[in-house]
């Protein structure tokens, strides 16, 4: 029987090879809790402006193309910073990185509250994104480093709530706030919450530092920024491809060239122990397949969340608040099932979690294919609940199974790769869904269709693409190898 990369590697984890520091339960709970709350708040913030964009555009007198930069700029910053976190997590202590990340987020949030112009608000979002990019890998790495192996599935289940529920309820929260107040209150309510979480971190995050002085390869940072920054930007411009083909093509050509040079340089520097991002985790089949699945899951999640408000508000006439409330049960369902299936993962391994999760994600997307402008809102809610439960199962199993194949010394690098994949998947998924819907609906409008029919015709094809991708994810789930972690 042919050996896979997973079979030829040494066992991914054993208690003798990875013995987490023994911390009091109260302190460990406090550390993971502070990091999880920070990550939840920051990811919620990532999608919070999606339904508030019309209000921001009207208040600051900017076009839809300019307003979209509040999301694009955020994603660009994340895609540039996250690949460097593998280095940062080795160079600085968890406490120092947490303080810096929360401080950055607080500065950005306060700046957003008082932003007198769109340019200042955009800068505020970029500063927020820097903190967000650091906290996500820090949460994963800390969980792997401190939580005993036999409890990791349960804790990763809780982490899955943070990463998947945040984007799901962001539009609900912002929709309710904008409906009652102004968009400024999104940030006004986040600022004190961020300060409280910072204080919690200062109290609990006190563990022996394993930071070590390692050289920073500046050329790798530049290549990483060019590669991931230009690729994400290029993806974001696909929606308006006809307006400037040269710009989009140029972004992809330079971005892919920089990515190739970045990979080649990291492979060489890894032999010398000077790499910015260690790519060794890709030797594991389980890690690579899990990364592909998370990109599909996050792409369909963000694509669906961005597109639903457009078709429901403009096509069916539902209010921002009712759309936000429709999305809420899906987020709550994720919060309920994630810890449960985390424990199932601990006991039985990834397949009893991943395969049903991938099946439900695909089922939810195929259910969306059947909707039209006359579909009742409760049907959208049911579709979203099925889709959300599948996503929760996937997030729980994928994070645990992928990072269980990574050597302890490479946890930071594995987390950085995983989070970069999430952001790229989200950017690609959002662009595919919105671009296909926009192009097809415009063609329908020019052919004489009414707005509702045109929007849902375009959305129908977008959902078919999402359903096909999710079905491919279901096929991949059968190839994720079971790893015995206890």
Number of C-alpha atoms within 10 A of each C-alpha: 3 5 7 12 13 17 12 10 11 10 16 18 20 13 12 7 11 17 15 17 12 10 12 9 9 9 15 20 15 17 24 23 19 24 28 24 20 29 26 25 21 27 25 24 26 22 24 25 24 21 25 22 17 15 14 22 17 12 13 15 13 15 12 13 10 14 21 16 16 23 20 21 19 23 24 24 22 26 30 24 22 31 28 23 27 25 22 21 26 20 18 15 18 24 19 13 19 23 18 17 23 27 18 19 27 24 16 25 27 17 20 24 19 14 17 11 13 20 13 15 21 23 18 25 27 24 23 29 29 23 27 29 29 27 28 26 27 28 24 26 23 19 23 23 17 19 21 18 20 15 17 22 30 22 24 29 31 26 30 29 27 26 24 27 24 22 24 28 26 26 30 25 22 28 26 19 18 20 14 11 12 14 23 17 15 23 21 15 13 18 18 14 15 20 15 13 19 22 13 18 23 16 13 18 21 14 15 10 13 11 13 11 8 14 12 15 15 10 12 21 18 13 21 26 24 21 25 26 21 25 27 29 21 22 21 24 21 21 19 14 16 10 11 11 12 10 15 21 15 14 21 18 16 15 24 17 14 22 20 13 15 22 17 11 18 21 15 12 17 15 10 9 12 16 21 27 27 24 16 15 22 17 16 21 19 27 27 16 21 28 23 20 28 25 25 25 30 26 26 31 25 23 24 24 21 20 18 17 22 20 23 23 15 14 20 21 12 15 15 22 19 17 23 22 18 21 25 21 18 25 24 17 19 28 22 16 19 32 23 16 26 29 21 19 27 22 17 13 21 29 20 15 25 31 23 17 28 29 21 25 34 27 19 26 27 21 20 24 20 11 18 19 17 10 12 11 14 10 14 19 18 18 21 28 24 22 29 29 26 28 32 36 31 32 31 34 30 29 24 28 25 25 26 24 24 23 19 20 11 20 26 29 31 30 28 29 24 28 26 23 22 23 24 23 26 24 27 24 28 24 22 22 28 20 21 20 24 20 14 20 23 17 13 18 15 11 10 10 15 13 18 20 19 25 28 23 20 23 29 21 16 27 26 18 20 29 22 14 20 26 21 16 26 21 14 18 26 13 14 20 19 12 19 17 19 12
